[in-house]
Amino acid sequence: MATIASLKKGQRGIIKEFSVDVVPLKLLEMGCLPGNEVALVQTAPFQDPLYLNINGSHLAIRKETAAQIEIDIVD
C-alpha cells in the first residue's frame, strides 16, 4: 500500500478513495481529494512536514497525516 508519506522527491501519485474522518477538512478544501494528482516537492530537514504540490496548489502536511492517504504511484 503506497501512501503520500512513501513518495520520494519528484515522484507523483493519484489520490485513492479514503475516509473523510482521516483527513482534516482544511486539506480537503485545499484539493486533497480522490482522483487528484499529488507530487512530493521537498521534505523538511527531519522528514516532517512534507511539501506537496496537489493539482497546482502547494501545501505542507505532517508525515503522520500523509501516511493515512493512499495513492497509486504514477510512473
PDB file of N, H, CA, C and O in Angstrom:
ATOM      1  N   MET A   1       0.837  -1.183   0.000  1.00  0.00           N
ATOM      2  CA  MET A   1       0.000   0.000   0.000  1.00  0.00           C
ATOM      3  C   MET A   1       0.883   1.248   0.000  1.00  0.00           C
ATOM      4  O   MET A   1       1.657   1.466   0.933  1.00  0.00           O
ATOM      5  N   ALA A   2       0.767   2.054  -1.034  1.00  0.00           N
ATOM      6  H   ALA A   2       0.139   1.877  -1.792  1.00  0.00           H
ATOM      7  CA  ALA A   2       1.529   3.295  -1.129  1.00  0.00           C
ATOM      8  C   ALA A   2       0.713   4.438  -0.527  1.00  0.00           C
ATOM      9  O   ALA A   2      -0.502   4.520  -0.710  1.00  0.00           O
ATOM     10  N   THR A   3       1.400   5.304   0.184  1.00  0.00           N
ATOM     11  H   THR A   3       2.387   5.237   0.332  1.00  0.00           H
ATOM     12  CA  THR A   3       0.758   6.491   0.755  1.00  0.00           C
ATOM     13  C   THR A   3       1.552   7.718   0.328  1.00  0.00           C
ATOM     14  O   THR A   3       2.640   7.597  -0.235  1.00  0.00           O
ATOM     15  N   ILE A   4       1.010   8.887   0.596  1.00  0.00           N
ATOM     16  H   ILE A   4       0.126   8.985   1.054  1.00  0.00           H
ATOM     17  CA  ILE A   4       1.737  10.122   0.276  1.00  0.00           C
ATOM     18  C   ILE A   4       3.063  10.143   1.027  1.00  0.00           C
ATOM     19  O   ILE A   4       4.057  10.638   0.497  1.00  0.00           O
ATOM     20  N   ALA A   5       3.099   9.620   2.240  1.00  0.00           N
ATOM     21  H   ALA A   5       2.291   9.218   2.671  1.00  0.00           H
ATOM     22  CA  ALA A   5       4.327   9.604   3.042  1.00  0.00           C
ATOM     23  C   ALA A   5       5.414   8.735   2.415  1.00  0.00           C
ATOM     24  O   ALA A   5       6.591   8.921   2.721  1.00  0.00           O
ATOM     25  N   SER A   6       5.054   7.796   1.551  1.00  0.00           N
ATOM     26  H   SER A   6       4.097   7.645   1.302  1.00  0.00           H
ATOM     27  CA  SER A   6       6.046   6.911   0.938  1.00  0.00           C
ATOM     28  C   SER A   6       6.605   7.461  -0.369  1.00  0.00           C
ATOM     29  O   SER A   6       7.470   6.833  -0.979  1.00  0.00           O
ATOM     30  N   LEU A   7       6.123   8.628  -0.812  1.00  0.00           N
ATOM     31  H   LEU A   7       5.420   9.138  -0.316  1.00  0.00           H
ATOM     32  CA  LEU A   7       6.642   9.231  -2.039  1.00  0.00           C
ATOM     33  C   LEU A   7       8.083   9.673  -1.848  1.00  0.00           C
ATOM     34  O   LEU A   7       8.486  10.077  -0.757  1.00  0.00           O
ATOM     35  N   LYS A   8       8.851   9.588  -2.925  1.00  0.00           N
ATOM     36  H   LYS A   8       8.524   9.259  -3.811  1.00  0.00           H
ATOM     37  CA  LYS A   8      10.215  10.105  -2.937  1.00  0.00           C
ATOM     38  C   LYS A   8      10.192  11.443  -3.673  1.00  0.00           C
ATOM     39  O   LYS A   8       9.270  11.710  -4.444  1.00  0.00           O
ATOM     40  N   LYS A   9      11.190  12.275  -3.443  1.00  0.00           N
ATOM     41  H   LYS A   9      11.939  12.058  -2.817  1.00  0.00           H
ATOM     42  CA  LYS A   9      11.230  13.609  -4.047  1.00  0.00           C
ATOM     43  C   LYS A   9      11.063  13.526  -5.562  1.00  0.00           C
ATOM     44  O   LYS A   9      11.791  12.796  -6.235  1.00  0.00           O
ATOM     45  N   GLY A  10      10.101  14.277  -6.092  1.00  0.00           N
ATOM     46  H   GLY A  10       9.509  14.870  -5.545  1.00  0.00           H
ATOM     47  CA  GLY A  10       9.833  14.307  -7.522  1.00  0.00           C
ATOM     48  C   GLY A  10       8.837  13.261  -7.994  1.00  0.00           C
ATOM     49  O   GLY A  10       8.359  13.330  -9.126  1.00  0.00           O
ATOM     50  N   GLN A  11       8.520  12.301  -7.151  1.00  0.00           N
ATOM     51  H   GLN A  11       8.909  12.244  -6.231  1.00  0.00           H
ATOM     52  CA  GLN A  11       7.587  11.236  -7.515  1.00  0.00           C
ATOM     53  C   GLN A  11       6.150  11.744  -7.435  1.00  0.00           C
ATOM     54  O   GLN A  11       5.833  12.622  -6.632  1.00  0.00           O
ATOM     55  N   ARG A  12       5.275  11.172  -8.291  1.00  0.00           N
ATOM     56  H   ARG A  12       5.533  10.459  -8.943  1.00  0.00           H
ATOM     57  CA  ARG A  12       3.879  11.594  -8.341  1.00  0.00           C
ATOM     58  C   ARG A  12       2.951  10.420  -8.093  1.00  0.00           C
ATOM     59  O   ARG A  12       3.325   9.263  -8.284  1.00  0.00           O
ATOM     60  N   GLY A  13       1.740  10.732  -7.665  1.00  0.00           N
ATOM     61  H   GLY A  13       1.436  11.672  -7.510  1.00  0.00           H
ATOM     62  CA  GLY A  13       0.732   9.709  -7.439  1.00  0.00           C
ATOM     63  C   GLY A  13      -0.662  10.297  -7.573  1.00  0.00           C
ATOM     64  O   GLY A  13      -0.838  11.516  -7.572  1.00  0.00           O
ATOM     65  N   ILE A  14      -1.652   9.416  -7.689  1.00  0.00           N
ATOM     66  H   ILE A  14      -1.509   8.426  -7.690  1.00  0.00           H
ATOM     67  CA  ILE A  14      -3.054   9.809  -7.755  1.00  0.00           C
ATOM     68  C   ILE A  14      -3.701   9.379  -6.439  1.00  0.00           C
ATOM     69  O   ILE A  14      -3.573   8.228  -6.021  1.00  0.00           O
ATOM     70  N   ILE A  15      -4.390  10.305  -5.797  1.00  0.00           N
ATOM     71  H   ILE A  15      -4.495  11.240  -6.136  1.00  0.00           H
ATOM     72  CA  ILE A  15      -5.025  10.018  -4.513  1.00  0.00           C
ATOM     73  C   ILE A  15      -6.185   9.048  -4.718  1.00  0.00           C
ATOM     74  O   ILE A  15      -7.034   9.248  -5.587  1.00  0.00           O
ATOM     75  N   LYS A  16      -6.204   7.986  -3.898  1.00  0.00           N
ATOM     76  H   LYS A  16      -5.515   7.824  -3.192  1.00  0.00           H
ATOM     77  CA  LYS A  16      -7.288   6.998  -3.938  1.00  0.00           C
ATOM     78  C   LYS A  16      -8.401   7.423  -2.989  1.00  0.00           C
ATOM     79  O   LYS A  16      -8.284   8.418  -2.273  1.00  0.00           O
ATOM     80  N   GLU A  17      -9.474   6.654  -2.998  1.00  0.00           N
ATOM     81  H   GLU A  17      -9.569   5.846  -3.580  1.00  0.00           H
ATOM     82  CA  GLU A  17     -10.587   6.914  -2.071  1.00  0.00           C
ATOM     83  C   GLU A  17     -10.092   6.765  -0.632  1.00  0.00           C
ATOM     84  O   GLU A  17      -9.246   5.916  -0.348  1.00  0.00           O
ATOM     85  N   PHE A  18     -10.616   7.584   0.268  1.00  0.00           N
ATOM     86  H   PHE A  18     -11.304   8.273   0.038  1.00  0.00           H
ATOM     87  CA  PHE A  18     -10.273   7.476   1.672  1.00  0.00           C
ATOM     88  C   PHE A  18     -11.449   7.942   2.523  1.00  0.00           C
ATOM     89  O   PHE A  18     -12.375   8.589   2.034  1.00  0.00           O
ATOM     90  N   SER A  19     -11.391   7.605   3.785  1.00  0.00           N
ATOM     91  H   SER A  19     -10.639   7.079   4.183  1.00  0.00           H
ATOM     92  CA  SER A  19     -12.430   8.020   4.726  1.00  0.00           C
ATOM     93  C   SER A  19     -12.235   9.497   5.053  1.00  0.00           C
ATOM     94  O   SER A  19     -11.113   9.922   5.332  1.00  0.00           O
ATOM     95  N   VAL A  20     -13.290  10.271   5.023  1.00  0.00           N
ATOM     96  H   VAL A  20     -14.200   9.925   4.796  1.00  0.00           H
ATOM     97  CA  VAL A  20     -13.209  11.695   5.309  1.00  0.00           C
ATOM     98  C   VAL A  20     -12.751  11.939   6.745  1.00  0.00           C
ATOM     99  O   VAL A  20     -12.211  13.005   7.044  1.00  0.00           O
ATOM    100  N   ASP A  21     -12.955  10.978   7.629  1.00  0.00           N
ATOM    101  H   ASP A  21     -13.393  10.113   7.386  1.00  0.00           H
ATOM    102  CA  ASP A  21     -12.533  11.123   9.026  1.00  0.00           C
ATOM    103  C   ASP A  21     -11.014  11.174   9.169  1.00  0.00           C
ATOM    104  O   ASP A  21     -10.501  11.719  10.146  1.00  0.00           O
ATOM    105  N   VAL A  22     -10.297  10.613   8.206  1.00  0.00           N
ATOM    106  H   VAL A  22     -10.714  10.171   7.412  1.00  0.00           H
ATOM    107  CA  VAL A  22      -8.841  10.505   8.276  1.00  0.00           C
ATOM    108  C   VAL A  22      -8.157  11.832   7.971  1.00  0.00           C
ATOM    109  O   VAL A  22      -7.131  12.154   8.571  1.00  0.00           O
ATOM    110  N   VAL A  23      -8.713  12.595   7.050  1.00  0.00           N
ATOM    111  H   VAL A  23      -9.547  12.333   6.562  1.00  0.00           H
ATOM    112  CA  VAL A  23      -8.069  13.804   6.551  1.00  0.00           C
ATOM    113  C   VAL A  23      -8.752  15.049   7.128  1.00  0.00           C
ATOM    114  O   VAL A  23      -9.978  15.153   7.108  1.00  0.00           O
ATOM    115  N   PRO A  24      -7.954  15.990   7.641  1.00  0.00           N
ATOM    116  CA  PRO A  24      -8.550  17.228   8.158  1.00  0.00           C
ATOM    117  C   PRO A  24      -9.305  17.983   7.058  1.00  0.00           C
ATOM    118  O   PRO A  24      -8.901  17.957   5.895  1.00  0.00           O
ATOM    119  N   LEU A  25     -10.379  18.642   7.420  1.00  0.00           N
ATOM    120  H   LEU A  25     -10.707  18.664   8.364  1.00  0.00           H
ATOM    121  CA  LEU A  25     -11.215  19.381   6.482  1.00  0.00           C
ATOM    122  C   LEU A  25     -10.413  20.403   5.693  1.00  0.00           C
ATOM    123  O   LEU A  25     -10.691  20.626   4.515  1.00  0.00           O
ATOM    124  N   LYS A  26      -9.434  21.020   6.313  1.00  0.00           N
ATOM    125  H   LYS A  26      -9.208  20.839   7.270  1.00  0.00           H
ATOM    126  CA  LYS A  26      -8.608  22.034   5.646  1.00  0.00           C
ATOM    127  C   LYS A  26      -7.908  21.447   4.420  1.00  0.00           C
ATOM    128  O   LYS A  26      -7.811  22.114   3.390  1.00  0.00           O
ATOM    129  N   LEU A  27      -7.419  20.206   4.518  1.00  0.00           N
ATOM    130  H   LEU A  27      -7.499  19.665   5.355  1.00  0.00           H
ATOM    131  CA  LEU A  27      -6.758  19.573   3.373  1.00  0.00           C
ATOM    132  C   LEU A  27      -7.746  19.289   2.248  1.00  0.00           C
ATOM    133  O   LEU A  27      -7.409  19.435   1.073  1.00  0.00           O
ATOM    134  N   LEU A  28      -8.950  18.888   2.599  1.00  0.00           N
ATOM    135  H   LEU A  28      -9.223  18.769   3.554  1.00  0.00           H
ATOM    136  CA  LEU A  28      -9.978  18.649   1.588  1.00  0.00           C
ATOM    137  C   LEU A  28     -10.289  19.940   0.845  1.00  0.00           C
ATOM    138  O   LEU A  28     -10.443  19.931  -0.376  1.00  0.00           O
ATOM    139  N   GLU A  29     -10.384  21.053   1.572  1.00  0.00           N
ATOM    140  H   GLU A  29     -10.260  21.060   2.564  1.00  0.00           H
ATOM    141  CA  GLU A  29     -10.653  22.345   0.955  1.00  0.00           C
ATOM    142  C   GLU A  29      -9.528  22.789   0.034  1.00  0.00           C
ATOM    143  O   GLU A  29      -9.757  23.537  -0.916  1.00  0.00           O
ATOM    144  N   MET A  30      -8.312  22.329   0.312  1.00  0.00           N
ATOM    145  H   MET A  30      -8.126  21.721   1.084  1.00  0.00           H
ATOM    146  CA  MET A  30      -7.156  22.729  -0.492  1.00  0.00           C
ATOM    147  C   MET A  30      -6.897  21.780  -1.662  1.00  0.00           C
ATOM    148  O   MET A  30      -5.882  21.916  -2.345  1.00  0.00           O
ATOM    149  N   GLY A  31      -7.788  20.828  -1.904  1.00  0.00           N
ATOM    150  H   GLY A  31      -8.612  20.717  -1.349  1.00  0.00           H
ATOM    151  CA  GLY A  31      -7.674  19.982  -3.071  1.00  0.00           C
ATOM    152  C   GLY A  31      -7.183  18.580  -2.844  1.00  0.00           C
ATOM    153  O   GLY A  31      -6.953  17.851  -3.809  1.00  0.00           O
ATOM    154  N   CYS A  32      -7.014  18.177  -1.615  1.00  0.00           N
ATOM    155  H   CYS A  32      -7.201  18.769  -0.831  1.00  0.00           H
ATOM    156  CA  CYS A  32      -6.560  16.818  -1.313  1.00  0.00           C
ATOM    157  C   CYS A  32      -7.763  15.878  -1.407  1.00  0.00           C
ATOM    158  O   CYS A  32      -8.283  15.410  -0.394  1.00  0.00           O
ATOM    159  N   LEU A  33      -8.191  15.612  -2.633  1.00  0.00           N
ATOM    160  H   LEU A  33      -7.768  15.992  -3.456  1.00  0.00           H
ATOM    161  CA  LEU A  33      -9.391  14.830  -2.901  1.00  0.00           C
ATOM    162  C   LEU A  33      -9.067  13.626  -3.772  1.00  0.00           C
ATOM    163  O   LEU A  33      -8.102  13.663  -4.535  1.00  0.00           O
ATOM    164  N   PRO A  34      -9.849  12.567  -3.676  1.00  0.00           N
ATOM    165  CA  PRO A  34      -9.619  11.392  -4.525  1.00  0.00           C
ATOM    166  C   PRO A  34      -9.621  11.768  -6.011  1.00  0.00           C
ATOM    167  O   PRO A  34     -10.467  12.533  -6.474  1.00  0.00           O
ATOM    168  N   GLY A  35      -8.649  11.210  -6.743  1.00  0.00           N
ATOM    169  H   GLY A  35      -7.962  10.589  -6.367  1.00  0.00           H
ATOM    170  CA  GLY A  35      -8.535  11.467  -8.171  1.00  0.00           C
ATOM    171  C   GLY A  35      -7.555  12.577  -8.507  1.00  0.00           C
ATOM    172  O   GLY A  35      -7.133  12.691  -9.658  1.00  0.00           O
ATOM    173  N   ASN A  36      -7.184  13.395  -7.538  1.00  0.00           N
ATOM    174  H   ASN A  36      -7.528  13.303  -6.603  1.00  0.00           H
ATOM    175  CA  ASN A  36      -6.237  14.474  -7.788  1.00  0.00           C
ATOM    176  C   ASN A  36      -4.806  13.958  -7.744  1.00  0.00           C
ATOM    177  O   ASN A  36      -4.488  13.006  -7.032  1.00  0.00           O
ATOM    178  N   GLU A  37      -3.954  14.612  -8.523  1.00  0.00           N
ATOM    179  H   GLU A  37      -4.212  15.386  -9.101  1.00  0.00           H
ATOM    180  CA  GLU A  37      -2.546  14.228  -8.578  1.00  0.00           C
ATOM    181  C   GLU A  37      -1.769  14.937  -7.479  1.00  0.00           C
ATOM    182  O   GLU A  37      -2.002  16.113  -7.198  1.00  0.00           O
ATOM    183  N   VAL A  38      -0.851  14.216  -6.865  1.00  0.00           N
ATOM    184  H   VAL A  38      -0.662  13.261  -7.093  1.00  0.00           H
ATOM    185  CA  VAL A  38      -0.006  14.766  -5.811  1.00  0.00           C
ATOM    186  C   VAL A  38       1.453  14.463  -6.159  1.00  0.00           C
ATOM    187  O   VAL A  38       1.777  13.373  -6.632  1.00  0.00           O
ATOM    188  N   ALA A  39       2.329  15.446  -5.915  1.00  0.00           N
ATOM    189  H   ALA A  39       2.065  16.331  -5.531  1.00  0.00           H
ATOM    190  CA  ALA A  39       3.757  15.256  -6.152  1.00  0.00           C
ATOM    191  C   ALA A  39       4.528  15.765  -4.934  1.00  0.00           C
ATOM    192  O   ALA A  39       4.192  16.803  -4.363  1.00  0.00           O
ATOM    193  N   LEU A  40       5.559  15.024  -4.547  1.00  0.00           N
ATOM    194  H   LEU A  40       5.832  14.181  -5.011  1.00  0.00           H
ATOM    195  CA  LEU A  40       6.393  15.449  -3.421  1.00  0.00           C
ATOM    196  C   LEU A  40       7.436  16.422  -3.950  1.00  0.00           C
ATOM    197  O   LEU A  40       8.266  16.060  -4.785  1.00  0.00           O
ATOM    198  N   VAL A  41       7.393  17.665  -3.461  1.00  0.00           N
ATOM    199  H   VAL A  41       6.719  17.959  -2.783  1.00  0.00           H
ATOM    200  CA  VAL A  41       8.320  18.695  -3.894  1.00  0.00           C
ATOM    201  C   VAL A  41       9.578  18.661  -3.038  1.00  0.00           C
ATOM    202  O   VAL A  41      10.693  18.702  -3.559  1.00  0.00           O
ATOM    203  N   GLN A  42       9.394  18.584  -1.712  1.00  0.00           N
ATOM    204  H   GLN A  42       8.488  18.550  -1.289  1.00  0.00           H
ATOM    205  CA  GLN A  42      10.529  18.645  -0.803  1.00  0.00           C
ATOM    206  C   GLN A  42      10.116  18.157   0.577  1.00  0.00           C
ATOM    207  O   GLN A  42       8.934  18.167   0.922  1.00  0.00           O
ATOM    208  N   THR A  43      11.099  17.730   1.362  1.00  0.00           N
ATOM    209  H   THR A  43      12.059  17.722   1.082  1.00  0.00           H
ATOM    210  CA  THR A  43      10.835  17.379   2.757  1.00  0.00           C
ATOM    211  C   THR A  43      11.658  18.296   3.653  1.00  0.00           C
ATOM    212  O   THR A  43      12.708  18.796   3.250  1.00  0.00           O
ATOM    213  N   ALA A  44      11.177  18.508   4.856  1.00  0.00           N
ATOM    214  H   ALA A  44      10.323  18.101   5.184  1.00  0.00           H
ATOM    215  CA  ALA A  44      11.900  19.313   5.838  1.00  0.00           C
ATOM    216  C   ALA A  44      13.128  18.525   6.323  1.00  0.00           C
ATOM    217  O   ALA A  44      13.220  17.322   6.075  1.00  0.00           O
ATOM    218  N   PRO A  45      14.059  19.180   7.002  1.00  0.00           N
ATOM    219  CA  PRO A  45      15.286  18.511   7.441  1.00  0.00           C
ATOM    220  C   PRO A  45      15.097  17.196   8.204  1.00  0.00           C
ATOM    221  O   PRO A  45      15.896  16.276   8.033  1.00  0.00           O
ATOM    222  N   PHE A  46      14.075  17.087   9.027  1.00  0.00           N
ATOM    223  H   PHE A  46      13.426  17.834   9.166  1.00  0.00           H
ATOM    224  CA  PHE A  46      13.848  15.848   9.769  1.00  0.00           C
ATOM    225  C   PHE A  46      12.731  15.018   9.158  1.00  0.00           C
ATOM    226  O   PHE A  46      12.098  14.219   9.849  1.00  0.00           O
ATOM    227  N   GLN A  47      12.485  15.205   7.848  1.00  0.00           N
ATOM    228  H   GLN A  47      12.999  15.853   7.287  1.00  0.00           H
ATOM    229  CA  GLN A  47      11.491  14.450   7.070  1.00  0.00           C
ATOM    230  C   GLN A  47      10.043  14.750   7.476  1.00  0.00           C
ATOM    231  O   GLN A  47       9.142  13.987   7.129  1.00  0.00           O
ATOM    232  N   ASP A  48       9.811  15.824   8.189  1.00  0.00           N
ATOM    233  H   ASP A  48      10.544  16.444   8.471  1.00  0.00           H
ATOM    234  CA  ASP A  48       8.461  16.184   8.600  1.00  0.00           C
ATOM    235  C   ASP A  48       8.409  17.693   8.812  1.00  0.00           C
ATOM    236  O   ASP A  48       9.177  18.190   9.636  1.00  0.00           O
ATOM    237  N   PRO A  49       7.579  18.440   8.144  1.00  0.00           N
ATOM    238  CA  PRO A  49       6.488  18.045   7.256  1.00  0.00           C
ATOM    239  C   PRO A  49       6.954  17.792   5.832  1.00  0.00           C
ATOM    240  O   PRO A  49       8.128  17.966   5.504  1.00  0.00           O
ATOM    241  N   LEU A  50       6.008  17.377   4.989  1.00  0.00           N
ATOM    242  H   LEU A  50       5.055  17.236   5.255  1.00  0.00           H
ATOM    243  CA  LEU A  50       6.249  17.140   3.569  1.00  0.00           C
ATOM    244  C   LEU A  50       5.663  18.308   2.784  1.00  0.00           C
ATOM    245  O   LEU A  50       4.552  18.755   3.067  1.00  0.00           O
ATOM    246  N   TYR A  51       6.401  18.796   1.810  1.00  0.00           N
ATOM    247  H   TYR A  51       7.304  18.433   1.580  1.00  0.00           H
ATOM    248  CA  TYR A  51       5.940  19.903   0.976  1.00  0.00           C
ATOM    249  C   TYR A  51       5.426  19.308  -0.324  1.00  0.00           C
ATOM    250  O   TYR A  51       6.195  18.710  -1.076  1.00  0.00           O
ATOM    251  N   LEU A  52       4.130  19.463  -0.600  1.00  0.00           N
ATOM    252  H   LEU A  52       3.505  19.949   0.011  1.00  0.00           H
ATOM    253  CA  LEU A  52       3.475  18.802  -1.724  1.00  0.00           C
ATOM    254  C   LEU A  52       2.914  19.783  -2.735  1.00  0.00           C
ATOM    255  O   LEU A  52       2.645  20.944  -2.424  1.00  0.00           O
ATOM    256  N   ASN A  53       2.745  19.289  -3.956  1.00  0.00           N
ATOM    257  H   ASN A  53       2.963  18.347  -4.209  1.00  0.00           H
ATOM    258  CA  ASN A  53       2.019  20.003  -4.997  1.00  0.00           C
ATOM    259  C   ASN A  53       0.810  19.139  -5.317  1.00  0.00           C
ATOM    260  O   ASN A  53       0.953  18.031  -5.833  1.00  0.00           O
ATOM    261  N   ILE A  54      -0.380  19.644  -5.010  1.00  0.00           N
ATOM    262  H   ILE A  54      -0.495  20.545  -4.591  1.00  0.00           H
ATOM    263  CA  ILE A  54      -1.617  18.915  -5.292  1.00  0.00           C
ATOM    264  C   ILE A  54      -2.430  19.745  -6.269  1.00  0.00           C
ATOM    265  O   ILE A  54      -2.985  20.784  -5.909  1.00  0.00           O
ATOM    266  N   ASN A  55      -2.495  19.276  -7.513  1.00  0.00           N
ATOM    267  H   ASN A  55      -2.045  18.433  -7.805  1.00  0.00           H
ATOM    268  CA  ASN A  55      -3.228  19.981  -8.577  1.00  0.00           C
ATOM    269  C   ASN A  55      -2.853  21.458  -8.668  1.00  0.00           C
ATOM    270  O   ASN A  55      -3.726  22.314  -8.814  1.00  0.00           O
ATOM    271  N   GLY A  56      -1.571  21.754  -8.585  1.00  0.00           N
ATOM    272  H   GLY A  56      -0.862  21.059  -8.467  1.00  0.00           H
ATOM    273  CA  GLY A  56      -1.108  23.128  -8.725  1.00  0.00           C
ATOM    274  C   GLY A  56      -1.042  23.916  -7.435  1.00  0.00           C
ATOM    275  O   GLY A  56      -0.474  25.009  -7.422  1.00  0.00           O
ATOM    276  N   SER A  57      -1.597  23.409  -6.357  1.00  0.00           N
ATOM    277  H   SER A  57      -2.058  22.522  -6.367  1.00  0.00           H
ATOM    278  CA  SER A  57      -1.536  24.079  -5.056  1.00  0.00           C
ATOM    279  C   SER A  57      -0.388  23.496  -4.249  1.00  0.00           C
ATOM    280  O   SER A  57      -0.214  22.279  -4.196  1.00  0.00           O
ATOM    281  N   HIS A  58       0.389  24.358  -3.628  1.00  0.00           N
ATOM    282  H   HIS A  58       0.247  25.347  -3.671  1.00  0.00           H
ATOM    283  CA  HIS A  58       1.495  23.911  -2.789  1.00  0.00           C
ATOM    284  C   HIS A  58       1.064  23.956  -1.337  1.00  0.00           C
ATOM    285  O   HIS A  58       0.533  24.963  -0.868  1.00  0.00           O
ATOM    286  N   LEU A  59       1.294  22.858  -0.625  1.00  0.00           N
ATOM    287  H   LEU A  59       1.725  22.040  -1.006  1.00  0.00           H
ATOM    288  CA  LEU A  59       0.973  22.824   0.793  1.00  0.00           C
ATOM    289  C   LEU A  59       1.897  21.872   1.524  1.00  0.00           C
ATOM    290  O   LEU A  59       2.495  20.969   0.938  1.00  0.00           O
ATOM    291  N   ALA A  60       1.992  22.102   2.816  1.00  0.00           N
ATOM    292  H   ALA A  60       1.506  22.835   3.292  1.00  0.00           H
ATOM    293  CA  ALA A  60       2.823  21.262   3.675  1.00  0.00           C
ATOM    294  C   ALA A  60       1.899  20.504   4.625  1.00  0.00           C
ATOM    295  O   ALA A  60       1.000  21.078   5.239  1.00  0.00           O
ATOM    296  N   ILE A  61       2.147  19.191   4.728  1.00  0.00           N
ATOM    297  H   ILE A  61       2.877  18.724   4.229  1.00  0.00           H
ATOM    298  CA  ILE A  61       1.361  18.388   5.667  1.00  0.00           C
ATOM    299  C   ILE A  61       2.301  17.514   6.488  1.00  0.00           C
ATOM    300  O   ILE A  61       3.406  17.182   6.058  1.00  0.00           O
ATOM    301  N   ARG A  62       1.844  17.159   7.655  1.00  0.00           N
ATOM    302  H   ARG A  62       0.947  17.429   8.005  1.00  0.00           H
ATOM    303  CA  ARG A  62       2.636  16.307   8.538  1.00  0.00           C
ATOM    304  C   ARG A  62       2.724  14.903   7.959  1.00  0.00           C
ATOM    305  O   ARG A  62       1.798  14.428   7.302  1.00  0.00           O
ATOM    306  N   LYS A  63       3.834  14.258   8.210  1.00  0.00           N
ATOM    307  H   LYS A  63       4.586  14.644   8.744  1.00  0.00           H
ATOM    308  CA  LYS A  63       4.047  12.902   7.707  1.00  0.00           C
ATOM    309  C   LYS A  63       3.000  11.941   8.279  1.00  0.00           C
ATOM    310  O   LYS A  63       2.571  11.014   7.591  1.00  0.00           O
ATOM    311  N   GLU A  64       2.592  12.155   9.517  1.00  0.00           N
ATOM    312  H   GLU A  64       2.940  12.909  10.075  1.00  0.00           H
ATOM    313  CA  GLU A  64       1.579  11.325  10.165  1.00  0.00           C
ATOM    314  C   GLU A  64       0.258  11.370   9.376  1.00  0.00           C
ATOM    315  O   GLU A  64      -0.389  10.338   9.199  1.00  0.00           O
ATOM    316  N   THR A  65      -0.135  12.542   8.909  1.00  0.00           N
ATOM    317  H   THR A  65       0.392  13.380   9.052  1.00  0.00           H
ATOM    318  CA  THR A  65      -1.349  12.685   8.110  1.00  0.00           C
ATOM    319  C   THR A  65      -1.144  12.093   6.720  1.00  0.00           C
ATOM    320  O   THR A  65      -2.029  11.419   6.194  1.00  0.00           O
ATOM    321  N   ALA A  66       0.019  12.341   6.125  1.00  0.00           N
ATOM    322  H   ALA A  66       0.739  12.889   6.552  1.00  0.00           H
ATOM    323  CA  ALA A  66       0.326  11.830   4.783  1.00  0.00           C
ATOM    324  C   ALA A  66       0.285  10.305   4.744  1.00  0.00           C
ATOM    325  O   ALA A  66      -0.057   9.720   3.717  1.00  0.00           O
ATOM    326  N   ALA A  67       0.628   9.668   5.842  1.00  0.00           N
ATOM    327  H   ALA A  67       0.906  10.144   6.677  1.00  0.00           H
ATOM    328  CA  ALA A  67       0.639   8.205   5.908  1.00  0.00           C
ATOM    329  C   ALA A  67      -0.771   7.619   5.894  1.00  0.00           C
ATOM    330  O   ALA A  67      -0.933   6.417   5.685  1.00  0.00           O
ATOM    331  N   GLN A  68      -1.787   8.444   6.111  1.00  0.00           N
ATOM    332  H   GLN A  68      -1.655   9.421   6.280  1.00  0.00           H
ATOM    333  CA  GLN A  68      -3.174   7.988   6.124  1.00  0.00           C
ATOM    334  C   GLN A  68      -3.828   8.035   4.742  1.00  0.00           C
ATOM    335  O   GLN A  68      -4.905   7.471   4.548  1.00  0.00           O
ATOM    336  N   ILE A  69      -3.181   8.709   3.775  1.00  0.00           N
ATOM    337  H   ILE A  69      -2.306   9.168   3.933  1.00  0.00           H
ATOM    338  CA  ILE A  69      -3.786   8.931   2.463  1.00  0.00           C
ATOM    339  C   ILE A  69      -3.136   8.014   1.437  1.00  0.00           C
ATOM    340  O   ILE A  69      -1.964   8.180   1.096  1.00  0.00           O
ATOM    341  N   GLU A  70      -3.909   7.041   0.945  1.00  0.00           N
ATOM    342  H   GLU A  70      -4.861   6.906   1.221  1.00  0.00           H
ATOM    343  CA  GLU A  70      -3.402   6.082  -0.036  1.00  0.00           C
ATOM    344  C   GLU A  70      -3.378   6.688  -1.425  1.00  0.00           C
ATOM    345  O   GLU A  70      -4.232   7.496  -1.791  1.00  0.00           O
ATOM    346  N   ILE A  71      -2.361   6.269  -2.199  1.00  0.00           N
ATOM    347  H   ILE A  71      -1.668   5.613  -1.901  1.00  0.00           H
ATOM    348  CA  ILE A  71      -2.217   6.759  -3.570  1.00  0.00           C
ATOM    349  C   ILE A  71      -1.846   5.602  -4.499  1.00  0.00           C
ATOM    350  O   ILE A  71      -1.425   4.534  -4.053  1.00  0.00           O
ATOM    351  N   ASP A  72      -2.012   5.842  -5.792  1.00  0.00           N
ATOM    352  H   ASP A  72      -2.354   6.710  -6.154  1.00  0.00           H
ATOM    353  CA  ASP A  72      -1.474   4.982  -6.846  1.00  0.00           C
ATOM    354  C   ASP A  72      -0.299   5.731  -7.432  1.00  0.00           C
ATOM    355  O   ASP A  72      -0.463   6.856  -7.902  1.00  0.00           O
ATOM    356  N   ILE A  73       0.888   5.133  -7.418  1.00  0.00           N
ATOM    357  H   ILE A  73       1.021   4.219  -7.036  1.00  0.00           H
ATOM    358  CA  ILE A  73       2.086   5.764  -7.946  1.00  0.00           C
ATOM    359  C   ILE A  73       1.965   5.917  -9.465  1.00  0.00           C
ATOM    360  O   ILE A  73       1.517   5.004 -10.158  1.00  0.00           O
ATOM    361  N   VAL A  74       2.378   7.099  -9.975  1.00  0.00           N
ATOM    362  H   VAL A  74       2.742   7.841  -9.412  1.00  0.00           H
ATOM    363  CA  VAL A  74       2.380   7.364 -11.414  1.00  0.00           C
ATOM    364  C   VAL A  74       3.823   7.289 -11.888  1.00  0.00           C
ATOM    365  O   VAL A  74       4.703   7.923 -11.305  1.00  0.00           O
ATOM    366  N   ASP A  75       4.067   6.528 -12.926  1.00  0.00           N
ATOM    367  H   ASP A  75       3.352   6.013 -13.399  1.00  0.00           H
ATOM    368  CA  ASP A  75       5.435   6.405 -13.464  1.00  0.00           C
ATOM    369  C   ASP A  75       5.802   7.573 -14.344  1.00  0.00           C
ATOM    370  O   ASP A  75       6.912   7.622 -14.873  1.00  0.00           O
TER     371      ASP A  75
END
